[in-house]
């Protein structure tokens, strides 16, 4: 298992991109829109843990909440799910936004969101 990315929800994508790309010097690895309301950008140096910025235009300021998601890349989602089930840890449904990526969410004991993925 490898820590692949840390997800940050952002209020203003362009301001956040300026900070992470220009100020910190992190290159853009990928940029895409899974739907009309959201845009996702992965930044980071090759071989290092990436930062994923998610901007959701459908959320107004009062709905925005700071949230960090730790993303782990695993060899097998099925084996990972089976391991968590042994510990009675609640698991989210498998999500497959495209043919190359599949993932699920769970939480740690304090409610921190953890994502396990194959293909990221």
N, C-alpha and C positions, 0 to 999 in steps of 0.2 A: 504494500500500500504506500502511496506517495501523496503528499500534500500537493495538489495540483493548482488550486486557486483559492483566493479569498474574494467573496462577493460583497460589493458595497452598493447599496441603493443610493442614487444621487438625485439632487433636486434640479441641477443644471448640468447637462452632459458636457456642453462645450467648456464651461468653467472647470469642471473636473478633469476633462481631457487636457486642457491647458496645464493644469497643475501636475498631473501624473506624467504627461508626455514631455512638456517643455521645461517645467521646473525640476522634476525628478529625473528626467531623461529616459523614461521607460518607453520602448518602442511599441507600436500597436501590432499585436499578433493577429487579431481578427476583429471584424466589426460587421454586425448584421442586425436585422430587424425581424424577430420571430413573428411579429404581428404589427398591425397599424399603430398601436399605442406604445410599443416598447422598442428600445434600441439597446443593444448589448455590445460592449467593447472589452476585449481582453488585451491587457498590456503586460509587458515583462520581457526580460532577456531570455533567450533560448536556454532551456534546461533548468530554469528557475521557476519557483512558484509564481503564478500570474495573479494579477489583480483584475477582477471582472467588475466593470461598472455597468449598472443597469439603470436606465432612465425610463420611467413609465409616465407618459404624458397624460394618462387618464386620471392620475392622482393629483389632487389639489394639495396645497401646502398643509392644510389641516389633517389630511390623511397620510402625509409622509411620516415615516418613522425610520429612525436610524436603525439599521439592521445589518449585522455582519453574518456571512455564511462561510463556513470552512468547507472547502471542496476537496475530497480525496479521490484520486484515480485508483481503480482496483482492476485486477486481472479478470475477476468473475463477480458479476453482480449477484448471481444466484448463491454462490458460496458465501459472499458477504452477508446476504440476507439471512441465510441459514444460521450463520454464526450469531447474528443479533437475535434471532428467534430463540436460540438456546438460552439467552439471558432475559427473555420476555420484554425486549425493548420494542416499543411500537414503531412500525415502519410505514412510510407513505407508499402510495402506489408507484409502480414503475412509470416513468415518463419518457417518451421517445419523440423529441421534437423533430428529428430527421433520421434517416437511415443509419447515420454514423454515430449518433449520440444517444445514450440511454442512461437514466439516472433515477435515484430515489432520495427522499429526505428522511431524516430522523432527528431527534434532539438528544443532547447530552443531559445529565441530571439537573442542570440549571436552566434548561430550556434553550440553550444555544443551538441554532440550526446547523446541521451537518448534512452535506450532500455527498453521496457516493456515486461515481460515474464510471462508465466505460466509454471511451472514445473522446474524452476531453483531454 
